[in-house]
Amino acid sequence: MGKSGRKTEQTPIFESWGRYPQLHADLIPLHWASDFPLQHAPAALQLPVGLGRSYGDVCLLENGTLLHTPGMDRFLHFDSATGMLRCEAGVSLQKILDFAVPRGFFLPVTPGTKYVTVGGAIANDIHGKNHHVAGTFGRHVLRFELVRSDGTRFVCSPIENPEWFAATIGGMGLTGLITWAEIHLRPIVSRKIDFLGDQFHGIDEFFALSLDATAEYTVAWIDCISTGRNFARGIFMQGDHSETPGPLTPSKEPRLTFPFDLPEFALNRFSMAAFNSLYFHKQLRKQKAGPVDYEPFFYPLDAVLHWNRLYGRHGFLQFQNVLPHESGREGMLEILKAITQSGLASFLAVIKFFGDIPSVGMMSFPTPGVMLALDFPIRRDVTFELVDRLARITLDYGGRMYSAKDARMTPEQFQAFYPQWREFARFVDPGFDSAFWQRVTGRRPIVA
Ligand SMILES: Cc1cc2nc3c(=O)[nH]c(=O)nc-3n(C[C@H](O)[C@H](O)[C@H](O)COP(=O)(O)OP(=O)(O)OC[C@H]3O[C@@H](n4cnc5c(N)ncnc54)[C@H](O)[C@@H]3O)c2cc1C
């Protein structure tokens, strides 16, 4: 995450999770809501940042001032009758789980890592494996405080300043600093998840399983490397919170840390194909069912801290898009073929149906349809060329890409994916900016 610690002649680099692009900025830690606006207002533009778990440049600002929020990490109020939690925006989802699970509560929506802040979860209006039944994180946010760079502070909710509520949820940190938020947790009686895993072969089997699924959480891992009869094979995973009372103990700290940047040659077609094959066959039977702990079900990657070093010092790009149901099958086939032909895919590919619960945020990513997300190690030219091609296919099939995972969209693509961007621009704080926003509004070239 974040501070690479690397000293340069300029200001330090704050890295996003993909470690690309590498941009310099001043990092100012915030501890209290009153720390902002800063006492000595910087001449530079500003941007709030959380734990740097976005992949591209949405949490970066070259030569800017990054307002680092994880020090604002206090719980302010919890109502165990309703599950309403008020906390500062720098509180991580990990901290919420450690507090809430022993009390019989769980996050209403969680991404594939618990190392994100509440502010980051709101600003990207994150989604999880229960999108089809719960919508995005923003739907479970009751209220928050927004502070603008001119010192104005106001509370936003569906009834108080509702237009600011909608602009800030999914607003990529550009509308102001969120200092605290109230979210609604959901009750659980056990850490366990009742799990069901089904192997599938090909996109049609994936579609059939998605249509039949009844569980609260659904997601599939899909092999984007194998060709021939193994093309688009995968494992479809479903889960529900167990209704049988069970352990509600807090999680243990992960003990593994990826220790160094892997050299570029280590991740190649053969090592990735071998991993995919192992992963597919780890489930030996066509179907596997039983209780599992919530940690490996929701956060398999969190077991190894700093796993992003696996991609080496050049980092990686994540591509994440959604295509509408009508064109989803055809479009995903074209995308999967382009990826397998390139031989560039890594092992972390997920595919899922989004539901039709509308997002509260004006700029939120999820729309009804089929979503694909996967990582590509950066190999100059070839990776950029492939991701740019996938973006064009996404546009052709009427889909859109996720800003929180992006480092390559052109202004034309972004503005076609999010035609409401002009309306959103009215809410952007004049003292705030981001490398992403500069790029997609045509003020900064795409870094090659
Ligand atoms: C392994 C992994 C799995 C993931 N899985 C998913 C997934 O399943 N679904 C999903 O939606 N995302 C997923 N993500 C992405 C991640 O959830 C989002 O990028 C999230 O926003 C990161 O939060 P953060 O605290 O790290 O914020 P950062 O990445 O530091 O910042 C994200 C955005 O939030 C803004 N921001 C941060 N704090 C504040 C604040 N206090 N006030 C205003 N703006 C603020 C920043 O300006 C920036 O625009 C995943 C990421 C990883 C690494």
The ligand as an SDF file (V2000), in Angstrom:
LIG
                    3D

 53 58  0  0  0  0  0  0  0  0999 V2000
   -7.5010   -7.1920   -3.5360 C   0  0  0  0  0  0  0  0  0  0  0  0
   -8.5030   -6.1240   -3.8620 C   0  0  0  0  0  0  0  0  0  0  0  0
   -9.8130   -6.4820   -4.0960 C   0  0  0  0  0  0  0  0  0  0  0  0
  -10.7650   -5.5000   -4.3810 C   0  0  0  0  0  0  0  0  0  0  0  0
  -12.0430   -5.8940   -4.5990 N   0  0  0  0  0  0  0  0  0  0  0  0
  -12.9840   -4.9710   -4.8940 C   0  0  0  0  0  0  0  0  0  0  0  0
  -14.3480   -5.3620   -5.0880 C   0  0  0  0  0  0  0  0  0  0  0  0
  -14.6910   -6.5420   -4.9880 O   0  0  0  0  0  0  0  0  0  0  0  0
  -15.2440   -4.3840   -5.3510 N   0  0  0  0  0  0  0  0  0  0  0  0
  -14.8870   -3.0670   -5.4310 C   0  0  0  0  0  0  0  0  0  0  0  0
  -15.7580   -2.2320   -5.6660 O   0  0  0  0  0  0  0  0  0  0  0  0
  -13.6030   -2.6660   -5.2580 N   0  0  0  0  0  0  0  0  0  0  0  0
  -12.6620   -3.5940   -4.9930 C   0  0  0  0  0  0  0  0  0  0  0  0
  -11.3600   -3.1960   -4.7820 N   0  0  0  0  0  0  0  0  0  0  0  0
  -11.0410   -1.7800   -4.8830 C   0  0  0  0  0  0  0  0  0  0  0  0
  -11.1850   -1.0390   -3.5470 C   0  0  0  0  0  0  0  0  0  0  0  0
  -12.2720   -1.5360   -2.8160 O   0  0  0  0  0  0  0  0  0  0  0  0
  -11.4640    0.4420   -3.8160 C   0  0  0  0  0  0  0  0  0  0  0  0
  -10.4960    0.9780   -4.6730 O   0  0  0  0  0  0  0  0  0  0  0  0
  -11.5310    1.2730   -2.5370 C   0  0  0  0  0  0  0  0  0  0  0  0
  -12.0530    2.5290   -2.8740 O   0  0  0  0  0  0  0  0  0  0  0  0
  -10.1600    1.4620   -1.8800 C   0  0  0  0  0  0  0  0  0  0  0  0
  -10.3020    2.1700   -0.6610 O   0  0  0  0  0  0  0  0  0  0  0  0
   -9.0530    2.8720    0.0130 P   0  0  0  0  0  0  0  0  0  0  0  0
   -9.3720    3.2070    1.4210 O   0  0  0  0  0  0  0  0  0  0  0  0
   -7.8310    2.0840   -0.2220 O   0  0  0  0  0  0  0  0  0  0  0  0
   -9.0270    4.2480   -0.7940 O   0  0  0  0  0  0  0  0  0  0  0  0
   -7.9600    4.8350   -1.8340 P   0  0  0  0  0  0  0  0  0  0  0  0
   -7.6740    3.8220   -2.8580 O   0  0  0  0  0  0  0  0  0  0  0  0
   -6.8270    5.4360   -1.0960 O   0  0  0  0  0  0  0  0  0  0  0  0
   -8.8460    5.9900   -2.4680 O   0  0  0  0  0  0  0  0  0  0  0  0
   -9.9550    5.6400   -3.2560 C   0  0  0  0  0  0  0  0  0  0  0  0
  -10.7940    6.8660   -3.5830 C   0  0  0  0  0  0  0  0  0  0  0  0
  -11.4360    7.3040   -2.3930 O   0  0  0  0  0  0  0  0  0  0  0  0
  -11.2050    8.6880   -2.1730 C   0  0  0  0  0  0  0  0  0  0  0  0
  -11.2140    8.8660   -0.7240 N   0  0  0  0  0  0  0  0  0  0  0  0
  -10.5530    8.1240    0.2010 C   0  0  0  0  0  0  0  0  0  0  0  0
  -10.8530    8.5650    1.4390 N   0  0  0  0  0  0  0  0  0  0  0  0
  -11.7170    9.6090    1.2940 C   0  0  0  0  0  0  0  0  0  0  0  0
  -12.3710   10.4910    2.2000 C   0  0  0  0  0  0  0  0  0  0  0  0
  -12.2220   10.4050    3.5330 N   0  0  0  0  0  0  0  0  0  0  0  0
  -13.1700   11.4660    1.7000 N   0  0  0  0  0  0  0  0  0  0  0  0
  -13.3690   11.5710    0.3610 C   0  0  0  0  0  0  0  0  0  0  0  0
  -12.7670   10.7580   -0.5410 N   0  0  0  0  0  0  0  0  0  0  0  0
  -11.9550    9.7920   -0.0850 C   0  0  0  0  0  0  0  0  0  0  0  0
   -9.8680    8.9450   -2.8540 C   0  0  0  0  0  0  0  0  0  0  0  0
   -9.7340   10.2920   -3.2360 O   0  0  0  0  0  0  0  0  0  0  0  0
   -9.9550    8.0410   -4.0730 C   0  0  0  0  0  0  0  0  0  0  0  0
  -10.6400    8.6830   -5.1070 O   0  0  0  0  0  0  0  0  0  0  0  0
  -10.3920   -4.1390   -4.4690 C   0  0  0  0  0  0  0  0  0  0  0  0
   -9.0550   -3.7630   -4.2410 C   0  0  0  0  0  0  0  0  0  0  0  0
   -8.1210   -4.7560   -3.9330 C   0  0  0  0  0  0  0  0  0  0  0  0
   -6.6890   -4.3420   -3.6820 C   0  0  0  0  0  0  0  0  0  0  0  0
  1  2  1  0
  2  3  1  0
  2 52  2  0
  3  4  2  0
  4  5  1  0
  4 50  1  0
  5  6  2  0
  6  7  1  0
  6 13  1  0
  7  8  2  0
  7  9  1  0
  9 10  1  0
 10 11  2  0
 10 12  1  0
 12 13  2  0
 13 14  1  0
 14 15  1  0
 14 50  1  0
 15 16  1  0
 16 17  1  0
 16 18  1  0
 18 19  1  0
 18 20  1  0
 20 21  1  0
 20 22  1  0
 22 23  1  0
 23 24  1  0
 24 25  2  0
 24 26  1  0
 24 27  1  0
 27 28  1  0
 28 29  2  0
 28 30  1  0
 28 31  1  0
 31 32  1  0
 32 33  1  0
 33 34  1  0
 33 48  1  0
 34 35  1  0
 35 36  1  0
 35 46  1  0
 36 37  1  0
 36 45  1  0
 37 38  2  0
 38 39  1  0
 39 40  1  0
 39 45  2  0
 40 41  1  0
 40 42  2  0
 42 43  1  0
 43 44  2  0
 44 45  1  0
 46 47  1  0
 46 48  1  0
 48 49  1  0
 50 51  2  0
 51 52  1  0
 52 53  1  0
M  END
$$$$
